[in-house]
Amino acid sequence: MKLVDILFLLTLAMVLSTAISSDLDPLQDLCVADLASGVKVNGFTCKEASKVNASDFFSSILSQPGSTNNTLGSLVTGANVEKVPGLNTLGVSLSRIDYAPDGLNPPHTHPRATEVVFVLEGQLDVGFITTSNVLISKTINKGDIFVFPKGLVHFQKNNGNVHASVISAFNSQLPGTQSIAATLFAATPPVPDHVLTKAFQVGTKEVDKIKSRLAPKK
């Protein structure tokens, strides 16, 4: 193989790796999401430029703690393109996560983004699992950051006796979240019991018990 061919392949590999590392780069100054249009083409269509204003780029949604009075003792408040239309095509978003004492943000993944958390208050035990089933975990405190690689299962747990909170940053306007337990045991239509019993090596009663606890409240 000629040197020029090798250089071409290396350049192509670098370009492709950059292109798929996060959301696509915008091709215009801005493209405020027209959430009412109902049209999605790997993102949202653009609002008419004459209708764009500062409120499209502003939100105070993360300024106040979320209510953690729920089964898990945690609440994620997202500031993504669905809440801040000006984020459309910009490839970034934020979330705030609040944790009651003993609160858990359960094992989940973000299929479209890497996440980095910055601790506002409290202490958390955090970790992610590699595809080799290796747990990488650490206790983080106020002012610390921790990174969760794109697509890997991860969690945060408040083992303290006071409230904790973090700000999460993502390299996607809409990173998506798949909670492992809810994905498997509360899907619609449901994942067949025989799949779950074999995968988790448990009986049907155990599967039904988990499903009943994760079923959406009516």
N, C-alpha and C positions, 0 to 999 in steps of 0.2 A: 504494500500500500504506500502511495506517495505521501510525502510530508504534507502537501497541500490538502490531501484528502483527510489526513489525520486531524489537521488544524480545523478543517470544516466540521468534522464530526464533533470535536471538542467544543467548538463554538455553538453548534446546534444543541448539544446537550446542556450547555450553560443557559442558553436562551430558553429552552423548554423547562428546565428546572426553575428558572426565575418566573416564568409565566404561570406555573401551576402552584407557586408557593403561597399565594393569597388571591383575593379577588382581583379581577382584571383591572388594569389602569384605565381611568376615564379618558375619553377622547374629546372632551370639552371642559370649559371652566367649571360648570356645575350641571347637575341633572337632578333637580329636586323631584322626589318620588311622587307620582300622581297615584296615591293609594286608592282613589275612588274608581280608577279606570278599569280595574280588574284584569289588566293585561300584565303578564310577567314573561319576560324574555331574559332568563338568567339575571333577574333583577326587576326593577319596576320601570315603567315608561316615565318620561320626563313631563313635568308640569310645564304649561306654557310660560315662557320667560317673563311675560308681562304680569303674571300672577305670583311670581316669586317674591317673598319678603323675608325680613329678618327672623320672623317666628318659625320659619321652616328650618332654621339652623340652631334653634335655641330650645332648651328644656331645663326645667328645675326638678325633673322626676327623681333624681338621685340625691336630692338635698336633705330628705328626711328618712329616718329608719323605717323599714317595712315591718309589718306585723308578723311576728314569729309564733303566734298562737295557733299552731297547727301540729299535726302528728310528728313531723320531722324536726320542728323547732327551728326552721330556717325559712328565709324567703329571698328569692332572686328577683330583683327589679331591673328589667332590661332597658337600656337606652340604645336601641338599634334602629334600623331604617324605618321600622314600623311605628316607632315613637318619635323619631327625629328624621323627617323626610329628606332633609338636606344631606344626610349621610349616603344617599343613593349614589353608587359607583365610586365612593371614596375609599372603600375597603377597610374601614375601622368602625368600632363600636365599643360601648362600655356597658357594664352592669354593676349594680351594688348588691352585695349579699349580706344579709343580717342573720345572726345566729343567737338564739337564746342559749342560756347555760345548757350544756349537753346537746346542743342543736347540731344537726347533720345536714350537709348538702350531699345527698347520697351518690354512690358511684354512677358516673355518667360520662358521656363523650360529647365533643363538639366536632362534627364531621367536616366543618368547613373552616376551622380556625385554630390557631395556637392561642393559648390564654396565659396572661400574666396577672397575678393578683398582688395588690398592695394593701397591707393591713392598716386599717384606720384605727381600730380599737381591739383590745383583747389579745388572746393567744389561741392559735389553731394548730391542730395536727393535720397535715395535708400529705397527699401522696398520689402517685400515678403508677400504673402497671404497664410494663413494656410488653411487646408481642412475644417475648421469651418468658413471660410470667414472672418478671422480676419487679418487686415493689421498691420504688424509690420514694422515701418519705422523710419528713422533717417537721419539727415544731417551729412555727413562725410567730413572731410577736409584732407589736405596733411598730410601723416603719419598715418592716421587712417586705421583700417581694419573693414570689415563687412562680416558676414557669411550668405550665402543663403543655407538653407537645401536642400538636394537632392530631385529633382522632384517637388519642389514647384514653383509656378509662381512668378517671381520677375522682377525688373526693376531698372534702374539707370537714373537719369535726371540731367543735368547740368543747374541749374537755374542762374548761374553766367554770367558775361559778358566777361569772359576770357576762354581760352582753359582749358580743364581738361583731365586727363588721369589716368588709373589704371592698375595694373597688377592683373590678376585673376589666382588663383591656383585651380586645380581640382584633386580629388582622382580617376582619370580615365585617361587612355591614349587617349581616344576618348569619351568625355562626351556627345556629341550630343547636339543639340539645336533645340527646337521647338518654333518658334515665334508664339504666339497665333493668331494674326491677319492673318499672312500669311498661317498658318496651316489650318485655317477655310475658308479663302476667296480666297486663291490662290492655292489650292490643285489640283493635276492632277490625275485622272479626278476630276472635281469640286464637292464639297459637294452640294447636291441638294438645290435649293433655298427654297423649302418648309421646309427643316430642319432648315435653317438659319433664315428664317422669324419667325418661331415659337419659336426658341431658344432665339432670341434677341427681339422678340415682335416688329418687324418693318415690313415695306412693301417691296415688291419686288424691287421697285425703289431704296430704300436705300441700299439693298443688292447688286444690280447691280452697284451702284455708288462706293461702297467700293471695289468690285471685280475689277472694271476698274482701280482703283488707285493702287491696289496691283499686278495687272497682270505683269508678267515678261516682261521687255522691249525687243523688238525684234531688 
